[in-house]
Amino acid sequence: MKKSLVETLKEVELSKEIYRFYALEHLTMIEISENVGISPSSVHRKIRTFEAENPELAEKMSKKGKEIIPEDYKQLLQEIAELKKQVKSERLRADFYEEMVAFGKEVYGIDLKKAGTK
């Protein structure tokens, strides 16, 4: 099922928040689980996924709180803004593709989703 842009952005923000609890506040999986309302295993999965998908961001966030300088924080905010922009762009591209497939079926009677799979 296709996720909306809002749902995708909420997931990104939740993952970032979970990783912040983990890396900066040094909370346990159970404490994070209680704070965000998901299971400890889901917290663990989101942390590992965040680290795999955002290695540079995860490394910067893993610095001890006293080592983070305002420049690091500004850079993280810029990177988050860029990631949000990329998610929005990809969602628009996917929506455009879906509309083109629907248009092709409506106007030409060709189901492009089925035509490519044989």
C-alpha positions in Angstrom: 0.0 0.0 0.0 1.3 3.4 -1.0 2.2 5.7 1.9 1.4 9.4 1.8 4.1 12.0 2.0 2.9 13.0 5.5 3.2 9.4 6.7 6.7 9.1 5.2 7.9 12.3 6.8 6.4 11.3 10.2 8.4 8.0 10.0 11.6 9.9 9.2 11.0 12.3 12.1 10.2 9.4 14.4 13.4 7.5 13.4 15.4 10.7 14.0 13.8 11.2 17.4 14.5 7.6 18.4 18.1 7.9 17.4 18.4 11.2 19.3 17.2 9.5 22.4 19.6 6.6 21.8 22.7 8.5 20.8 22.5 11.8 22.7 20.4 11.0 25.8 21.7 7.5 26.2 18.3 6.0 27.0 17.7 2.3 27.0 15.6 0.6 24.3 12.8 0.1 26.9 12.9 3.8 28.0 12.8 4.9 24.3 9.9 2.4 23.7 7.9 4.0 26.6 8.6 7.5 25.3 7.5 6.9 21.7 4.9 4.2 22.2 6.4 1.3 20.1 7.9 -2.0 21.1 11.6 -2.3 22.1 12.3 -4.5 19.1 10.8 -1.8 16.8 13.0 0.8 18.5 16.1 -1.5 17.9 15.1 -2.0 14.2 14.6 1.8 13.7 18.0 2.6 15.3 19.8 0.1 13.1 18.0 1.2 9.9 18.7 4.9 10.7 22.4 4.0 11.2 22.5 2.1 7.9 20.6 4.7 5.9 22.3 7.8 7.4 25.8 6.9 8.4 27.2 10.4 8.5 24.3 11.8 10.4 24.4 8.9 12.8 28.1 9.5 13.4 27.5 13.2 14.1 24.6 12.5 16.4 26.7 9.8 18.3 29.1 12.5 19.4 28.8 13.2 23.1 26.6 16.2 23.8 29.4 18.4 25.0 31.3 17.7 21.8 28.5 18.9 19.5 29.1 22.5 18.4 26.5 24.8 16.9 28.0 24.3 13.4 27.3 20.5 13.7 23.7 21.3 14.7 23.2 23.7 11.8 24.7 21.1 9.4 22.3 18.4 10.8 19.4 20.7 10.3 20.4 21.4 6.7 20.8 17.7 6.0 17.4 16.9 7.5 15.9 19.7 5.3 17.6 18.2 2.2 16.4 14.7 3.1 12.8 16.0 3.4 13.1 17.7 0.1 14.4 14.4 -1.5 11.5 12.4 0.0 9.0 15.0 -1.3 10.6 14.9 -4.8 10.5 11.1 -4.9 6.9 11.0 -3.8 5.9 13.5 -6.5 7.8 11.4 -9.1 6.0 8.2 -7.9 2.6 10.0 -8.0 3.3 11.3 -11.5 4.2 7.8 -12.6 1.0 6.4 -11.1 -1.0 9.1 -12.9 0.7 8.3 -16.2 -0.1 4.7 -15.9 -3.8 5.5 -15.1 -3.9 7.9 -18.1 -2.5 5.3 -20.4 -5.1 2.8 -19.3 -7.9 5.3 -19.5 -7.0 6.8 -22.9 -5.3 3.9 -24.7 -6.8 1.0 -22.9 -3.3 -0.3 -22.1 -2.5 -1.5 -18.6 1.1 -0.6 -18.3 1.6 -2.4 -15.0 0.6 -5.7 -16.5 2.1 -5.1 -20.0 5.7 -5.1 -18.7 5.3 -8.4 -16.7 5.2 -11.5 -18.7 
